[in-house]
Amino acid sequence: MSTVVADATVPPMTMATAADEQQQQQLKKGIAEFYDESSGMWENIWGEHMHHGFYDTDAVVELSDHRAAQIRMIEQSLLFASVPDDPVKKPKTIVDVGCGIGGSSRYLAKKYGAECHGITLSPVQAERAQALAAAQGLADKVSFQVADALNQPFPDGKFDLVWSMESGEHMPDKLKFVSELARVAAPGATIIIVTWCHRDLSSTEKSLRPEEEKILNKICSGFYLPAWCSTADYVKLLESLSLQDIKAEDWSGNVAPFWPAVIKTALSWKGITSLLRSGWKTIKGAMVMPSMIEGFKKDVIKFSIITCKKPE
């Protein structure tokens, strides 16, 4: 199927209309199929965490360092958001929105002794996540299901920690996305969004430059992404929902070694054979990976963390 790509620089700041529904359904189908196809290859090469690693700025790293860096990304996110380790205050219920094969869910469940629910659009990911949970003795603590982040199957106020590790970039309606994160958060809960953004626009700019838009549109077509937005856009959306303690930071420098390492593994014999077995959607995604590096180098792409709390 062809990818439906929105204008890469105009964030949808209002709830989707009925006219958008067909486009969103097509996008969701594309995302599900992309991850159904590619997740096995990713796990085979990189392990259970399907997200960037966190590195010291300008660090020279070996391939063996990357899995530890992915764990460090989780820990740095928790630290930035001031999630307590205290036995009384630590989170007891967690949702992992866009859970992949459940790496974050299992890690957080073990760290906090918490009940964790993961949701993904990919049936292959949900099934694999559940199998890994059972293999790690976590079947009673962690559960996974196919569900839409824009219409979560949970009651209001259920979770002490709402976790979205690199799923926001797939969301076609950013207001609906953060509204759902806020809805399922319990009073006093922490919300953590780690996501790809485009750079903040200056006060005199109405859009990105055409050459910047070109880079983002290439990435959209390979990774099934809708419109990008900026970190400042996310902050405004969270403010509009009266969320508190809103903080954001640019971690682009801390993820710089990641994409060169991904490309290096993709070009290895193991990577090439895995790509060919995975199928066309995965190959198409691999072809736009150099554009991610270009986007970071030209400062059009920002790797951002945005955190907040729901009022008590």
N, C-alpha and C positions, 0 to 999 in steps of 0.2 A: 504493500500500500504506500501511497505517497504521504510524506510528512506534512502536517498542517502547521505552518510556522507563522506566528503573529509578528507584527512589527516589533523588532527586538528591543526597541528603546522606549516604548510607551507602556508604562505599567497600568494594568487594569485596576483602577482605584475604586471601582464601584462593583456591586454584585453583578454577576453574569445575567444577561437577559435570555429569553427563550431562543433568540436568534443565534446565540453563542453555543447552545446546547449540543448541536450536531458536531460542531468543530471540537468541543471539549470531549465528546464521546470518542471521536476519531483519535484525538491526542491520547486519551487514556488507553485505548486499544494499542496504539503504537508503543507507549511506554511499557505496558504489560508484556507485549511480545518481545520488545528489546531486552527486557530483563529475564524473561523466560529463556531467551536464547543465550544470553551472555553471562549469566550469573555463575554457571558451572565453570566456565573458563576462568573467570575472575578468582573464584575460590581455589581453583587448582593451582594458580600462580601466586596469588597474594594472600590467601587465607580467608577467614570469615568476616573481616571488616571491609566493607565496600565504601570506604571514604578516605580522604586525604590523611596523611600523617602530619604531625606537628614537629618541626625541626628548629634547632637553633639557627638564627639568621646567618646566612653565608656558610653554613656547615657543609663539609665534604662528607658525604655518606656513602656507605656500601649498600648493596642490595639487601644484605642481611639486617640492616638497621630499620627497614621500612615497617615491618610489622610492629616493632616496639614503638615507632613513631605514631602509628595508628592508635595504639593504646594511649599514648601521651596526648593525642588529640582529644580523646574522651576526658582524660583527667584534667587537662587545661581548660576544657569547656566547663566542667563542674566547678573548678577553682574560680574561673572568671565570674560565674553566676553565683558564687558563694553558697553552693549547696552544702548543707551541714552534714558532717559525719557523726554528729552527736546521736547516741542511741535513741534519744527521745524525739529529736527534731528531724532526723534523717527521713528521706522519702520512703513511704511504705507501699505506695501504688504509683506505677509509672506507665506512661504510654510512649511507645517508640513509633513515631509517625513517618512512614516510609522506611521500614525496618530492614530492607534488604534480606539477607539470610540470617538476620537476628543477632549479629555480633554485639551490637550495643546493648540490646535487650538482655542477653545472657550475662554480659559483663556487669551491667547495672544491677541485675537481680542478685548476682553473687556478691557484689560490693556492699549492697545495702540490705541484703536479705529481703528484698522487696518483691511484690507481685508485679509482673511486667506484661503488658499486652502490646504486641507488635502488629502493625497493619501495613500491607503492601498491595499494589495492584497486580502483582505477579503470582499466579498460583504455584509456579515452580519454586519461587522464593519462599512462600509461606510453608510449603510442604518440606522443603529442605531445612528451613529454620526450626520447624517442629522436630524433625529427626535429629538435628544437632542438639536441641534442648534435651531430648530423651537420652541421647548418648552421653551427655554431660551431667545426667542426674538432676535436671532442672524442669522436668515435665510438670511438676506440681507448682512451679513458681512462674513459668513463662508460657504464654500461649500466643499463637499467630493466626491471622486470618486475612483473607482477601477483602479489602475494604478501601473506600475512597476517602482520602484525607479531607476532602471538602464536604464530606457528609459522614462523619465518623459514627460508628454503631455503638456509641457509649452514652450514658446519661450525663446530664450536666453535673459539673463539679466532682468528677470521680477521681482525678489523679493529683497526687502531690507534686509530681514532676512531669512536665510535658516536654518531650525530647524530639527534636527534628534535626537529624544530622544529614545534611546534604540531600534534602528532598524538596525544599522550598522552590528550587529552580525549576522543578517540573510542574509547579502549580499555575494553572492558567488564570486563576482569579485570586490575587494575593490578599485582597480584603476578606474574602470568604475563608481562605486558608488560615489567616491569623485569628479570625473570628471563631473558627472551630477549635483552634488551639486554646483560646481563652474560654470557650464554652465548657470544654471538658476538664479544665483546670479547677481544682478545689480552691476555696478562699485561702489566700496566703501561699498558693502553689508557685513554683518557679517554672518559667517557660524559657526554653533554650532553642534558638534557631541558629544553626550553622549552615550557611548557604552561599552560593555564587551570586554576586551582584555585579552590575556595571558601576563605573565610577560615579560619584556624586556630580551633578551638574552645577556649574557656577551660577550665580544670580543672573548673569547675562545670557545664559544658554537655555534654549528650549528643547534641544535634543543633542544626542551625540553627533560627532562628525561622521560624514558618509563612510570614510574608511574604517571607522570604529564599528559602525553598523554592519559593514560587510563582514568583519571578523565574527561578530556575534551571530549573524545569520547563518554563516557556515556551521558554527557550533550547534545552533538550533536544529539544523537539518540532520546532523549526525547523531545527536543525543536526545531527540524528541523533547525539545524545550519550547515552551511558549514565550511570551514577552518577558524580557529581563526587567528588573527594577534596580534602583540604587539602595544602598544602606539607609540613606536619609528617607527614602520612601517607606521602608519598613518601620523606621522610628515614628514617622507621621501616622502610619496605620495603627501602631500600638498606642500612640497617644490618643488617637480618635476613639479607642476602646476604653479609655481611662485606666490603662494598666500603669503600674508604678515601678519605680527603680529601673527605668529603661536605660540600658547601657549598650554600647556598640563599639566594636574595635575591628580594625583591618588587620587580618592575619596573613595577608598575601605573602609577605616576606618569609613567614614561618612555614609556608607550604611549597616554596619555590622548588625544592628538589623532587617533588612528587611526580609531575608530568614527564620530565626527562627520564625518570626511572620506569614509569609505565611504558613509555615508548621503547626503552631499552629491552624490557621484558617481552614486549610485543614482537620485537625483531629477533628475539632468540628463537632457536629451533622449536623449543617447547611452546613459545608464544605463537609462532607462525602456524604450527600444526593445530594448536587449539583454536586459533582464529578461523582456519579453514573448516574445521569441524563444526564450529558454532553457527556459521551461516552469514548471510548477506548483511543483516542489520548490524551485527557485531563488527563486521569488516568496515561497514560504512561509518560506524562510530570511531573505529581505530584511525580511519583516514583523516578525521578532523582533529585528532589529538595535537598535532603541531600548532593548530590555531589556538588551542588553550595556552600553550607556551607563549605564542605571539601576543595574545590578549593580556597576559600577565606582564610581559616585558614592556608593552606599550601602555600599561596602567589603565586599560579600558575595563579589564576584569578585576574584581576585588573579591577576595575570599573573606567573608565577614562573619562575625559572631554577633548576634543581637539577643539580649536577655532582658527579662522583666519579671515582675511578680503580679499576681492577681490580688487585688485588695482583699483584706480580711473580711 
